[in-house]
Amino acid sequence: MSFSRWALLAFIAALVAAFFAFDLQHYLTLEMLKLQQAAIEAYRADHPVLASVVYALIYIAVTGLSLPGATVLTLAGGAVFGLLWGTLIVSFASTIGATLAFLAARFLFSEAVKSRFGDRLNLINKGMDRQGALYLFTLRLVPVFPFFVINLVMGLTNLKAQTFYWVSQVGMLAGTVVYVNAGTQLGKLESLSGILSPGLIGSFALLGVFPLLANKIVEAIKANKVYAQWVKPARFDSNIVVIGAGSGGLVTAYITAAVKAKVTLIEKHKMGGDCLNTGCVPSKALIRSARLLAQMRRSADFGIKKADAEVNFAEVMSRVQSVVKAVEPHDSVQRYTDLGVEVIEGEAMIISPWEVQVKTVGESRIITTRSIVIAAGARPFVPPIPGIEHIGYLTSDTVWDLRELPKRLVVLGGGPIGCELAQSFARLGSEVTQVEMLPRLLVREDSEVSEAVMATFRLEGIHVLVEHTAKGFIIESGEKILLAEHDGKELRIPFDNLLLAIGRVANIQGYGLEQLGVEISAGRAIEINEFQQTNYPNIFACGDVSGPFQFTHTAAHQAWYASVNALFGSFIKFRTDYSVIPWATFTDPEVARVGLNEQDAKAKGVVYELSTYHLDDLDRAIADGVAHGFVKVLTAPGNDRILGVTIVGEQAGELIAEFVLAIKHNIGLNKLLGTIHIYPTLSEANKYAAGVWKRNHAPKGLLWCIARYHDWRRR
Ligand SMILES: Cc1cc2nc3c(=O)[nH]c(=O)nc-3n(C[C@H](O)[C@H](O)[C@H](O)COP(=O)(O)OP(=O)(O)OC[C@H]3O[C@@H](n4cnc5c(N)ncnc54)[C@H](O)[C@@H]3O)c2cc1C
């Protein structure tokens, strides 16, 4: 904590201590007030302005310092100044005092709370962004929590001070009037509990429920507005129609059928979507062939003198297809039909919030449905770079059709897909140039992660060009050339094939969203709320089409929320939980992450401690000839709670699972360290990372004493 914070804390503590030490509390009792009422009123009659100012200042001090006595002071306001002036002064003084307490709590403690509970606080803050004012209003109306607690707790969120001020003033007004009014009857009041009769508490509770009710009414009005122009069918063919049979759509259909609801799954292209056909599965199959080749090239390192390998690229690609074929039954029409899903192979078009038209070969049919889940996925982004339309390019959709290895391949983009494919093609024998506009590959990861990957890429012969911007494509004497800009200079990069890997755009056009007016986010994906709902409450979206993540496992995760909320949302709705999202990039070295890395922590202002274990020390990694990379763990300062983990190295995607479980279930590094890991395995690296943390937190003083004890025992 900074000096100014300590100074303020000491000042406040001194004032509070003085309040209790001098027993000022006894002036703020009902008895004392009744006793002094005549004298106070006489003073107010002689000095009305001064009396008001002094009263307001005392009120501000009491509420600002969170001292007991605000209730009696409010009554005094009524007794001395009457209902109108009393309400006016108390309303402003209490709000100013509450806001001072709010600001002091924010100044003193928000940093500390952020560093300790950063990620959880983010969730609360997201909620506060949306509904903070309403929530505060409810708390102000219903005197369930002491007001000083609300002031202090709200100070730790990201609620704007001005919002806090006006919502508090408006929210407390009803209570202020009641208490000030009671003060005008002070002579008749015998105890404070008389003010809060059960009837009054009931009225407050009703007032408190009102904003929630108001919120529901606003939601209903909004929903009515979007539905106004549509006619709702009298009955429905399906409970849910799912558009798209990729990762998101398949899981939605699976869950819906599992709970015995009628579900129709529509797919216009291939069951399994991107992941099976053009994404995860083929890319991992390609990586496997490339990796085997890379290992064979290292055979001498393992004492095998000669391990010649001759690549047959067409065979490699046909193996990729046979892997896709082998996985296909998991996502097949047959499997899902057996599970109770109605699968239609055709193109879906939403024609009303409850109707989906499906076009199959030579046929068109309209299905009525209570809810729709859109899981229409994304496609590769093709940038509008001059000349691109004439150059011919590959994307992650089309690269799998190649049967001839590109001689010189330019990979545009340094994200996970670009990196995985660049390394695979380079290992298979292409001369690869990877072009990235930003200063490093894999920019979402910490810089040392990028450095590790870039170093391996360069060692393997990939021309990694960072801070190079593609400006145009030309063909000169039959040769394709990329014009790139670096450091203000133009570079010419000749190539035979171009692979675009610079991001993916959500599929949001051509199937009725525009006609319905389904809202689209700034990032050009379907806008959804925390329940996966679009602006039509019965239309949901999940997976790449809505984001915010573009992974198979996040599409599946969201699908659970979309289907359950679509089916049971009238009774109970679940907010999608994004608190623990892991991912991996399957390059060599592999990169895996869960939770915060250093750059995210810094950007979010989360204070952390770092424990890094280097794999060059790990027995199994040494035995396997993969002794490079690291396990990097961020923990909350002073305790073993894991904030995030990055692993770079062999099997990182597998190793991270232990940390995913640990974070999800609040298992700290101490417990991880106390768990037996099999020797010799790569997973021991996780335990050793926990060991690094433990060593950094060794109780030095205690160990010194123990050492003296052992010295003494040897004497
Ligand atoms: C090269 C590559 C490698 C990847 N590797 C990984 C990885 O290792 N791990 C990982 O987690 N993720 C990976 N991904 C990402 C992953 O593939 C996607 O995040 C995932 O497939 C998204 O699933 P989805 O259901 O949202 O969309 P999709 O799988 O794209 O499915 C959408 C489906 O909707 C259909 N559709 C669209 N419109 C209509 C319509 N009007 N009517 C009927 N059907 C329609 C489409 O035909 C498509 O089949 C990779 C992606 C790529 C490109």
PDBQT file of the ligand as one rigid body, heavy atoms in Angstrom, charges set to zero:
ROOT
HETATM    1  C1  LIG A 801      -7.339 -25.096 -38.977  1.00  0.00    +0.000 C 
HETATM    2  C2  LIG A 801      -8.137 -25.034 -37.691  1.00  0.00    +0.000 A 
HETATM    3  C3  LIG A 801      -7.691 -25.700 -36.603  1.00  0.00    +0.000 A 
HETATM    4  C4  LIG A 801      -8.415 -25.663 -35.413  1.00  0.00    +0.000 A 
HETATM    5  N1  LIG A 801      -7.936 -26.324 -34.338  1.00  0.00    +0.000 NA
HETATM    6  C5  LIG A 801      -8.637 -26.307 -33.182  1.00  0.00    +0.000 A 
HETATM    7  C6  LIG A 801      -8.178 -27.025 -32.051  1.00  0.00    +0.000 A 
HETATM    8  O1  LIG A 801      -7.143 -27.685 -32.096  1.00  0.00    +0.000 OA
HETATM    9  N2  LIG A 801      -8.913 -26.985 -30.922  1.00  0.00    +0.000 N 
HETATM   10  C7  LIG A 801     -10.072 -26.268 -30.838  1.00  0.00    +0.000 A 
HETATM   11  O2  LIG A 801     -10.709 -26.249 -29.785  1.00  0.00    +0.000 OA
HETATM   12  N3  LIG A 801     -10.524 -25.554 -31.903  1.00  0.00    +0.000 NA
HETATM   13  C8  LIG A 801      -9.841 -25.565 -33.060  1.00  0.00    +0.000 A 
HETATM   14  N4  LIG A 801     -10.322 -24.887 -34.147  1.00  0.00    +0.000 N 
HETATM   15  C9  LIG A 801     -11.561 -24.099 -33.988  1.00  0.00    +0.000 C 
HETATM   16  C10 LIG A 801     -12.800 -24.981 -34.100  1.00  0.00    +0.000 C 
HETATM   17  O3  LIG A 801     -12.757 -25.719 -35.290  1.00  0.00    +0.000 OA
HETATM   18  C11 LIG A 801     -14.046 -24.125 -34.042  1.00  0.00    +0.000 C 
HETATM   19  O4  LIG A 801     -13.981 -23.282 -32.937  1.00  0.00    +0.000 OA
HETATM   20  C12 LIG A 801     -15.301 -24.960 -33.950  1.00  0.00    +0.000 C 
HETATM   21  O5  LIG A 801     -15.402 -25.802 -35.072  1.00  0.00    +0.000 OA
HETATM   22  C13 LIG A 801     -16.529 -24.067 -33.857  1.00  0.00    +0.000 C 
HETATM   23  O6  LIG A 801     -17.699 -24.834 -33.861  1.00  0.00    +0.000 OA
HETATM   24  P1  LIG A 801     -19.111 -24.203 -34.266  1.00  0.00    +0.000 P 
HETATM   25  O7  LIG A 801     -20.121 -25.223 -33.950  1.00  0.00    +0.000 OA
HETATM   26  O8  LIG A 801     -19.246 -22.870 -33.673  1.00  0.00    +0.000 OA
HETATM   27  O9  LIG A 801     -19.019 -23.946 -35.822  1.00  0.00    +0.000 OA
HETATM   28  P2  LIG A 801     -18.703 -24.918 -37.033  1.00  0.00    +0.000 P 
HETATM   29  O10 LIG A 801     -17.932 -26.109 -36.633  1.00  0.00    +0.000 OA
HETATM   30  O11 LIG A 801     -18.102 -24.053 -38.082  1.00  0.00    +0.000 OA
HETATM   31  O12 LIG A 801     -20.116 -25.408 -37.510  1.00  0.00    +0.000 OA
HETATM   32  C14 LIG A 801     -21.049 -24.554 -38.107  1.00  0.00    +0.000 C 
HETATM   33  C15 LIG A 801     -21.884 -25.356 -39.064  1.00  0.00    +0.000 C 
HETATM   34  O13 LIG A 801     -23.034 -24.615 -39.412  1.00  0.00    +0.000 OA
HETATM   35  C16 LIG A 801     -23.374 -24.920 -40.734  1.00  0.00    +0.000 C 
HETATM   36  N5  LIG A 801     -24.270 -23.863 -41.229  1.00  0.00    +0.000 N 
HETATM   37  C17 LIG A 801     -24.008 -22.531 -41.348  1.00  0.00    +0.000 A 
HETATM   38  N6  LIG A 801     -25.092 -21.897 -41.820  1.00  0.00    +0.000 NA
HETATM   39  C18 LIG A 801     -26.056 -22.818 -41.995  1.00  0.00    +0.000 A 
HETATM   40  C19 LIG A 801     -27.380 -22.774 -42.475  1.00  0.00    +0.000 A 
HETATM   41  N7  LIG A 801     -27.934 -21.629 -42.860  1.00  0.00    +0.000 N 
HETATM   42  N8  LIG A 801     -28.076 -23.901 -42.524  1.00  0.00    +0.000 NA
HETATM   43  C20 LIG A 801     -27.556 -25.083 -42.141  1.00  0.00    +0.000 A 
HETATM   44  N9  LIG A 801     -26.297 -25.185 -41.703  1.00  0.00    +0.000 NA
HETATM   45  C21 LIG A 801     -25.555 -24.073 -41.633  1.00  0.00    +0.000 A 
HETATM   46  C22 LIG A 801     -22.023 -24.974 -41.420  1.00  0.00    +0.000 C 
HETATM   47  O14 LIG A 801     -22.089 -25.704 -42.617  1.00  0.00    +0.000 OA
HETATM   48  C23 LIG A 801     -21.174 -25.665 -40.359  1.00  0.00    +0.000 C 
HETATM   49  O15 LIG A 801     -21.117 -27.055 -40.554  1.00  0.00    +0.000 OA
HETATM   50  C24 LIG A 801      -9.615 -24.925 -35.349  1.00  0.00    +0.000 A 
HETATM   51  C25 LIG A 801     -10.086 -24.260 -36.486  1.00  0.00    +0.000 A 
HETATM   52  C26 LIG A 801      -9.368 -24.310 -37.639  1.00  0.00    +0.000 A 
HETATM   53  C27 LIG A 801      -9.882 -23.604 -38.850  1.00  0.00    +0.000 C 
ENDROOT
TORSDOF 0
